[in-house]
Amino acid sequence: MFAIIIGTHGRLSEELLSSVDMIFGEMQNTAAVTFLPGEGAADIAAKYEAALDKLDTSGGVLFLIDIFGGTPYNAACRIVINNEKYGIVTGANLPMLVDLANTQMMDEGSDIRTLMEKAEGVGQKGVRLFHMSMVNN
């Protein structure tokens, strides 16, 4: 089974995980990592390492990060660069996480690149527009 680490500025990672638990049920093999005011890159890197120590990483690790180029992303890059079974997807959102929870539960045995592409596609498809001008009478 692959592991998921959600890394975000503030407590967004905890809230995303809590929301998925409400919709889908409790996620397995997943950790929420926060980057809080006053912390630095070393702090979040240590939190990532602590999460990795608690998770089953034998099927790989997918880091879902809020913003490309931010401290949570940069710290994750330092870990991912050393392991071909690890990957990062930025723009973490709820549809992406719900779909990954389902994929995890089905234990489809996908490689990390396939999981990354799937997360990216679901995340993009989760963005929809609605305006009254779009409704046909």
Phi and psi in degrees as GROMACS dihedral restraints (atoms count N, CA, C in turn):
[ dihedral_restraints ]
;  ai    aj    ak    al  type     phi  dphi    fc
    3     4     5     6     1   -83.2    20    10
    4     5     6     7     1   154.2    20    10
    6     7     8     9     1  -103.1    20    10
    7     8     9    10     1   154.4    20    10
    9    10    11    12     1  -125.3    20    10
   10    11    12    13     1   131.4    20    10
   12    13    14    15     1  -120.5    20    10
   13    14    15    16     1   121.7    20    10
   15    16    17    18     1   -98.8    20    10
   16    17    18    19     1   117.8    20    10
   18    19    20    21     1  -119.1    20    10
   19    20    21    22     1   123.3    20    10
   21    22    23    24     1  -143.6    20    10
   22    23    24    25     1   162.0    20    10
   24    25    26    27     1   -70.2    20    10
   25    26    27    28     1   136.8    20    10
   27    28    29    30     1    67.3    20    10
   28    29    30    31     1  -154.8    20    10
   30    31    32    33     1   -97.8    20    10
   31    32    33    34     1    16.5    20    10
   33    34    35    36     1   -55.9    20    10
   34    35    36    37     1   -40.1    20    10
   36    37    38    39     1   -60.1    20    10
   37    38    39    40     1   -42.6    20    10
   39    40    41    42     1   -64.8    20    10
   40    41    42    43     1   -40.2    20    10
   42    43    44    45     1   -71.2    20    10
   43    44    45    46     1   -38.3    20    10
   45    46    47    48     1   -60.3    20    10
   46    47    48    49     1   -45.8    20    10
   48    49    50    51     1   -64.2    20    10
   49    50    51    52     1   -41.2    20    10
   51    52    53    54     1   -62.2    20    10
   52    53    54    55     1   -40.1    20    10
   54    55    56    57     1   -66.7    20    10
   55    56    57    58     1   -40.4    20    10
   57    58    59    60     1   -63.8    20    10
   58    59    60    61     1   -41.5    20    10
   60    61    62    63     1   -58.7    20    10
   61    62    63    64     1   -38.4    20    10
   63    64    65    66     1   -68.3    20    10
   64    65    66    67     1   -38.9    20    10
   66    67    68    69     1   -82.2    20    10
   67    68    69    70     1   -44.9    20    10
   69    70    71    72     1  -107.9    20    10
   70    71    72    73     1   -24.1    20    10
   72    73    74    75     1   106.0    20    10
   73    74    75    76     1   168.2    20    10
   75    76    77    78     1   -62.7    20    10
   76    77    78    79     1   126.3    20    10
   78    79    80    81     1   -76.0    20    10
   79    80    81    82     1   145.2    20    10
   81    82    83    84     1  -101.8    20    10
   82    83    84    85     1   154.5    20    10
   84    85    86    87     1    53.3    20    10
   85    86    87    88     1    42.6    20    10
   87    88    89    90     1  -135.9    20    10
   88    89    90    91     1   142.9    20    10
   90    91    92    93     1  -133.2    20    10
   91    92    93    94     1   142.1    20    10
   93    94    95    96     1  -102.2    20    10
   94    95    96    97     1   127.5    20    10
   96    97    98    99     1  -120.8    20    10
   97    98    99   100     1   127.9    20    10
   99   100   101   102     1  -104.5    20    10
  100   101   102   103     1   147.4    20    10
  102   103   104   105     1  -117.7    20    10
  103   104   105   106     1   107.4    20    10
  105   106   107   108     1  -103.7    20    10
  106   107   108   109     1   159.1    20    10
  108   109   110   111     1   -54.3    20    10
  109   110   111   112     1   137.8    20    10
  111   112   113   114     1    91.3    20    10
  112   113   114   115     1   -11.3    20    10
  114   115   116   117     1   -91.5    20    10
  115   116   117   118     1   160.5    20    10
  117   118   119   120     1  -122.3    20    10
  118   119   120   121     1  -176.2    20    10
  120   121   122   123     1   -58.9    20    10
  121   122   123   124     1   -38.1    20    10
  123   124   125   126     1   -64.2    20    10
  124   125   126   127     1   -34.0    20    10
  126   127   128   129     1   -66.4    20    10
  127   128   129   130     1   -47.5    20    10
  129   130   131   132     1   -71.9    20    10
  130   131   132   133     1   -32.5    20    10
  132   133   134   135     1   -62.1    20    10
  133   134   135   136     1   -41.5    20    10
  135   136   137   138     1   -64.3    20    10
  136   137   138   139     1   -37.9    20    10
  138   139   140   141     1   -65.9    20    10
  139   140   141   142     1   -40.2    20    10
  141   142   143   144     1   -61.2    20    10
  142   143   144   145     1   -45.9    20    10
  144   145   146   147     1   -62.0    20    10
  145   146   147   148     1   -40.5    20    10
  147   148   149   150     1   -64.0    20    10
  148   149   150   151     1   -40.5    20    10
  150   151   152   153     1   -65.1    20    10
  151   152   153   154     1   -42.9    20    10
  153   154   155   156     1   -60.1    20    10
  154   155   156   157     1   -36.5    20    10
  156   157   158   159     1   -64.6    20    10
  157   158   159   160     1   -26.1    20    10
  159   160   161   162     1   -94.6    20    10
  160   161   162   163     1   -15.3    20    10
  162   163   164   165     1   -99.9    20    10
  163   164   165   166     1   157.1    20    10
  165   166   167   168     1   -84.5    20    10
  166   167   168   169     1   106.3    20    10
  168   169   170   171     1  -100.9    20    10
  169   170   171   172     1     9.4    20    10
  171   172   173   174     1   -61.9    20    10
  172   173   174   175     1   -28.4    20    10
  174   175   176   177     1   -95.2    20    10
  175   176   177   178     1     8.0    20    10
  177   178   179   180     1   103.7    20    10
  178   179   180   181     1   172.2    20    10
  180   181   182   183     1  -134.6    20    10
  181   182   183   184     1   129.1    20    10
  183   184   185   186     1  -109.3    20    10
  184   185   186   187     1   116.4    20    10
  186   187   188   189     1   -89.6    20    10
  187   188   189   190     1   120.5    20    10
  189   190   191   192     1  -102.1    20    10
  190   191   192   193     1   115.7    20    10
  192   193   194   195     1  -117.9    20    10
  193   194   195   196     1   146.6    20    10
  195   196   197   198     1   -69.3    20    10
  196   197   198   199     1   -51.9    20    10
  198   199   200   201     1  -130.7    20    10
  199   200   201   202     1   130.1    20    10
  201   202   203   204     1   -61.8    20    10
  202   203   204   205     1   130.9    20    10
  204   205   206   207     1    89.1    20    10
  205   206   207   208     1    -9.0    20    10
  207   208   209   210     1   -78.7    20    10
  208   209   210   211     1   174.7    20    10
  210   211   212   213     1   -59.4    20    10
  211   212   213   214     1   -43.2    20    10
  213   214   215   216     1   -60.0    20    10
  214   215   216   217     1   -37.6    20    10
  216   217   218   219     1   -66.7    20    10
  217   218   219   220     1   -50.0    20    10
  219   220   221   222     1   -60.9    20    10
  220   221   222   223     1   -40.4    20    10
  222   223   224   225     1   -66.8    20    10
  223   224   225   226     1   -39.1    20    10
  225   226   227   228     1   -65.6    20    10
  226   227   228   229     1   -37.8    20    10
  228   229   230   231     1   -58.0    20    10
  229   230   231   232     1   -38.0    20    10
  231   232   233   234     1   -65.1    20    10
  232   233   234   235     1   -25.4    20    10
  234   235   236   237     1   -87.7    20    10
  235   236   237   238     1   -45.5    20    10
  237   238   239   240     1   -65.3    20    10
  238   239   240   241     1   -32.3    20    10
  240   241   242   243     1   -61.1    20    10
  241   242   243   244     1   -20.2    20    10
  243   244   245   246     1  -101.3    20    10
  244   245   246   247     1     4.7    20    10
  246   247   248   249     1  -146.2    20    10
  247   248   249   250     1   116.9    20    10
  249   250   251   252     1   -69.1    20    10
  250   251   252   253     1   -13.5    20    10
  252   253   254   255     1   -93.3    20    10
  253   254   255   256     1     8.2    20    10
  255   256   257   258     1  -112.6    20    10
  256   257   258   259     1   147.6    20    10
  258   259   260   261     1  -151.3    20    10
  259   260   261   262     1   165.2    20    10
  261   262   263   264     1  -126.5    20    10
  262   263   264   265     1   138.0    20    10
  264   265   266   267     1  -128.4    20    10
  265   266   267   268     1   127.5    20    10
  267   268   269   270     1   -96.2    20    10
  268   269   270   271     1   169.9    20    10
  270   271   272   273     1    79.6    20    10
  271   272   273   274     1    30.9    20    10
  273   274   275   276     1   -48.3    20    10
  274   275   276   277     1   130.8    20    10
  276   277   278   279     1  -146.5    20    10
  277   278   279   280     1   169.7    20    10
  279   280   281   282     1   -64.7    20    10
  280   281   282   283     1   -45.5    20    10
  282   283   284   285     1   -58.5    20    10
  283   284   285   286     1   -39.5    20    10
  285   286   287   288     1   -60.7    20    10
  286   287   288   289     1   -45.9    20    10
  288   289   290   291     1   -70.7    20    10
  289   290   291   292     1   -38.4    20    10
  291   292   293   294     1   -62.5    20    10
  292   293   294   295     1   -44.1    20    10
  294   295   296   297     1   -63.9    20    10
  295   296   297   298     1   -41.0    20    10
  297   298   299   300     1   -67.1    20    10
  298   299   300   301     1   -33.6    20    10
  300   301   302   303     1   -61.2    20    10
  301   302   303   304     1   -42.9    20    10
  303   304   305   306     1   -64.7    20    10
  304   305   306   307     1   -43.8    20    10
  306   307   308   309     1   -61.3    20    10
  307   308   309   310     1   -42.4    20    10
  309   310   311   312     1   -61.3    20    10
  310   311   312   313     1   -45.2    20    10
  312   313   314   315     1   -62.9    20    10
  313   314   315   316     1   -38.8    20    10
  315   316   317   318     1   -74.1    20    10
  316   317   318   319     1   -16.2    20    10
  318   319   320   321     1    47.5    20    10
  319   320   321   322     1    57.8    20    10
  321   322   323   324     1   -75.5    20    10
  322   323   324   325     1    -7.5    20    10
  324   325   326   327     1    67.6    20    10
  325   326   327   328     1    29.6    20    10
  327   328   329   330     1   -71.4    20    10
  328   329   330   331     1   150.8    20    10
  330   331   332   333     1   -77.6    20    10
  331   332   333   334     1   164.6    20    10
  333   334   335   336     1   -62.2    20    10
  334   335   336   337     1   -37.2    20    10
  336   337   338   339     1   -63.4    20    10
  337   338   339   340     1   -41.1    20    10
  339   340   341   342     1   -64.0    20    10
  340   341   342   343     1   -42.3    20    10
  342   343   344   345     1   -63.5    20    10
  343   344   345   346     1   -40.2    20    10
  345   346   347   348     1   -62.6    20    10
  346   347   348   349     1   -45.8    20    10
  348   349   350   351     1   -65.4    20    10
  349   350   351   352     1   -38.4    20    10
  351   352   353   354     1   -63.6    20    10
  352   353   354   355     1   -45.9    20    10
  354   355   356   357     1   -60.8    20    10
  355   356   357   358     1   -42.5    20    10
  357   358   359   360     1   -61.7    20    10
  358   359   360   361     1   -46.7    20    10
  360   361   362   363     1   -63.0    20    10
  361   362   363   364     1   -45.3    20    10
  363   364   365   366     1   -65.9    20    10
  364   365   366   367     1   -40.3    20    10
  366   367   368   369     1   -60.5    20    10
  367   368   369   370     1   -41.9    20    10
  369   370   371   372     1   -69.4    20    10
  370   371   372   373     1   -40.9    20    10
  372   373   374   375     1   -68.7    20    10
  373   374   375   376     1   -19.3    20    10
  375   376   377   378     1   -73.1    20    10
  376   377   378   379     1   -12.4    20    10
  378   379   380   381     1   -89.9    20    10
  379   380   381   382     1   118.3    20    10
  381   382   383   384     1  -132.5    20    10
  382   383   384   385     1   155.4    20    10
  384   385   386   387     1  -115.7    20    10
  385   386   387   388     1   146.0    20    10
  387   388   389   390     1  -147.1    20    10
  388   389   390   391     1   132.8    20    10
  390   391   392   393     1  -149.8    20    10
  391   392   393   394     1   149.6    20    10
  393   394   395   396     1   -56.3    20    10
  394   395   396   397     1   -28.0    20    10
  396   397   398   399     1   -68.3    20    10
  397   398   399   400     1   -13.9    20    10
  399   400   401   402     1   -88.5    20    10
  400   401   402   403     1    -5.7    20    10
  402   403   404   405     1   -94.1    20    10
  403   404   405   406     1   126.6    20    10
  405   406   407   408     1   -85.3    20    10
  406   407   408   409     1   134.6    20    10
